[in-house]
């Protein structure tokens, strides 16, 4: 009797497993659709060179964890993914009656190939090509009382910045659930060129601060869109 029950149990397990496998999507099936979304990002920036100059001038240090806000959109054509993204964020350091604001921003075209396309998980290595840069603004905490005083003695605010070519290899995990889902992104944004610091009017700064030319980053986006798949695993 025990043997019969054992065989019957095994038969039920095999049939249930076979039926479930027939319903699961093939991870190599043809896919189509697209997503767009936005969310918080974080860059891990080496501010050692810039912080040394800030502290020497009496400012607080910048935090190596630089929070950003980003967004992007992507089209899935079979297993090829094409799209673009952008991001930006600012943090500040103060000293007496002065404040420094450091902004990071960028945008790029991205292309990749989905290695897995499960029903609720799409794994896509991608490469971004575009530009990014820094902007540093020094602002005095003096505020004129009226417009006439503002014209005669504007606040001592000045900024300097640079931008350059950027490459960003990354891994993107998309978790679609109907028309909404999540997207986890992680990678490294590299700006290999020598920074060319310039004022807003175009004049160059002879010696600019040392900043990192690479930035590991991570992001969590809420995405909206549609996704369809042809073929199931048999």
C-alpha positions in Angstrom: 0.0 0.0 0.0 2.8 2.4 0.9 4.4 1.7 -2.5 1.2 2.5 -4.3 0.8 5.8 -2.4 4.4 6.6 -3.2 4.0 6.0 -6.9 0.8 8.0 -6.9 2.4 10.9 -5.1 5.3 10.9 -7.5 2.9 10.9 -10.5 1.0 13.9 -9.1 4.2 15.9 -8.5 5.5 15.1 -12.0 2.2 16.1 -13.7 2.0 19.3 -11.6 5.6 20.2 -12.5 5.0 19.5 -16.2 1.8 21.7 -16.2 3.6 24.5 -14.5 6.6 24.4 -16.8 4.2 24.6 -19.8 2.8 27.9 -18.4 6.1 29.5 -17.6 7.6 31.9 -20.2 10.7 30.9 -22.1 13.6 33.1 -20.8 14.8 33.3 -24.4 11.4 34.1 -26.0 11.0 37.1 -28.3 9.8 40.2 -26.4 8.5 43.6 -27.1 7.2 46.7 -25.4 8.7 49.4 -23.3 9.0 51.2 -20.0 9.5 54.7 -18.7 10.0 55.8 -15.1 11.8 57.8 -12.5 13.2 57.5 -9.0 16.0 58.1 -6.5 19.7 57.4 -7.4 22.8 57.6 -5.4 26.4 58.1 -6.5 29.4 57.2 -4.5 31.8 60.1 -5.2 35.5 60.4 -4.1 35.5 64.0 -2.9 38.9 63.8 -1.2 40.6 66.3 -3.4 37.7 68.8 -3.3 37.2 68.3 0.5 40.8 69.2 1.2 40.4 72.6 -0.4 37.0 73.2 1.2 38.2 72.4 4.7 41.3 74.6 4.2 38.9 77.5 3.4 36.8 76.8 6.5 34.0 74.9 4.8 32.4 71.6 6.0 33.2 68.4 4.0 31.0 67.1 1.3 29.4 63.6 1.8 30.7 60.9 -0.5 27.2 59.6 -0.7 25.6 62.0 -3.2 21.9 61.6 -3.7 20.4 62.2 -7.1 17.0 62.1 -8.9 16.9 60.3 -12.2 14.6 59.0 -14.9 14.6 57.3 -18.3 12.7 55.4 -21.0 13.4 52.2 -22.8 12.0 50.2 -25.8 12.4 46.4 -26.0 12.7 45.2 -29.6 13.0 41.4 -29.4 15.8 41.2 -26.9 17.5 44.4 -27.8 16.9 47.4 -25.4 17.3 51.0 -26.5 16.6 54.2 -24.5 18.1 57.0 -22.5 18.3 58.4 -19.0 19.3 61.5 -17.1 20.0 62.4 -13.5 21.0 65.3 -11.3 21.4 66.3 -7.6 23.0 68.9 -5.4 24.6 68.9 -1.9 26.1 71.8 0.0 28.8 72.7 2.5 28.8 75.9 4.6 31.3 78.2 6.3 30.3 81.2 8.4 28.4 83.5 5.9 29.2 81.4 2.8 27.8 78.3 1.3 29.1 76.0 -1.5 26.7 74.0 -3.6 28.0 71.1 -5.6 25.8 69.7 -8.4 26.3 66.6 -10.5 24.2 65.9 -13.6 24.3 64.0 -16.8 22.4 62.2 -19.5 23.1 59.5 -22.0 21.9 57.2 -24.7 21.8 53.5 -23.5 21.7 50.2 -25.4 21.7 46.6 -24.1 20.7 43.0 -24.6 18.3 41.1 -22.3 19.9 37.9 -21.1 16.7 36.7 -19.2 13.1 37.7 -19.9 11.0 36.0 -17.2 7.5 37.1 -16.6 8.4 39.2 -13.7 12.2 39.7 -14.2 14.2 41.1 -17.1 18.0 41.1 -16.7 19.8 43.4 -19.1 23.4 44.5 -19.2 23.6 47.9 -20.8 26.1 50.5 -21.9 25.4 54.3 -21.6 27.1 56.9 -23.8 26.7 60.6 -23.2 27.9 63.4 -21.0 28.0 64.4 -17.3 29.7 67.1 -15.3 30.1 69.1 -12.1 28.9 72.6 -11.2 30.3 74.4 -8.1 28.5 77.6 -6.8 29.8 79.8 -4.0 27.2 82.0 -2.5 27.5 84.7 0.2 24.7 84.9 2.6 24.1 88.6 2.0 20.6 89.6 0.8 19.8 93.1 -0.3 16.7 94.7 1.2 15.3 96.1 -2.1 15.9 96.0 -5.8 17.9 99.2 -5.9 20.3 97.9 -3.4 20.4 94.6 -5.3 21.5 96.5 -8.5 24.2 98.5 -6.6 25.5 95.5 -4.5 24.5 92.1 -5.8 25.2 89.2 -3.6 28.7 87.7 -4.0 27.7 84.6 -6.0 29.9 82.8 -8.5 30.0 79.4 -10.1 32.4 77.3 -12.1 31.8 73.9 -13.8 32.8 71.4 -16.4 31.2 68.7 -18.5 32.7 65.8 -20.5 32.2 62.6 -22.4 30.9 59.8 -20.1 30.7 56.0 -20.5 28.5 54.0 -18.1 28.4 50.2 -18.1 25.5 49.0 -15.9 23.2 46.1 -15.0 19.5 46.7 -15.1 16.9 44.5 -13.4 13.4 45.3 -14.5 10.5 43.7 -12.5 7.3 44.3 -14.5 3.9 43.7 -12.8 1.2 44.5 -15.4 1.6 48.1 -16.4 3.7 49.2 -13.4 6.9 47.8 -11.9 10.3 48.4 -10.5 13.7 48.8 -12.0 17.0 48.3 -10.2 20.1 49.8 -11.8 23.7 49.6 -10.8 26.9 50.6 -12.6 29.9 52.9 -13.0 29.9 56.3 -14.7 33.4 57.1 -16.1 34.4 60.6 -17.4 38.0 60.0 -18.4 38.9 63.4 -19.8 40.8 66.1 -17.9 38.3 68.6 -16.3 38.1 72.0 -18.1 36.7 74.2 -15.5 34.9 77.3 -16.9 32.9 80.2 -15.6 29.3 80.8 -17.0 30.6 83.5 -19.4 33.1 81.0 -20.9 36.4 82.1 -19.3 38.5 79.3 -18.1 39.7 78.6 -14.5 43.5 78.1 -14.5 43.5 75.6 -11.7 40.3 73.8 -10.8 39.6 71.4 -7.9 40.5 67.7 -8.1 37.4 65.6 -8.5 36.8 61.9 -9.2 36.6 60.9 -12.8 34.5 57.8 -12.0 31.4 57.3 -9.9 29.8 54.0 -8.9 26.0 54.5 -8.8 22.8 52.7 -7.9 19.2 53.6 -8.7 15.6 52.4 -7.9 13.0 53.5 -10.5 9.2 53.1 -10.5 8.4 52.3 -14.1 5.3 52.3 -16.2 4.6 50.7 -19.6 3.8 47.4 -21.3 5.7 44.2 -22.1 4.7 41.2 -24.2 6.3 37.9 -24.9 6.0 35.4 -27.8 6.4 31.7 -27.1 6.3 29.6 -23.9 8.5 26.8 -22.7 7.2 23.3 -23.4 
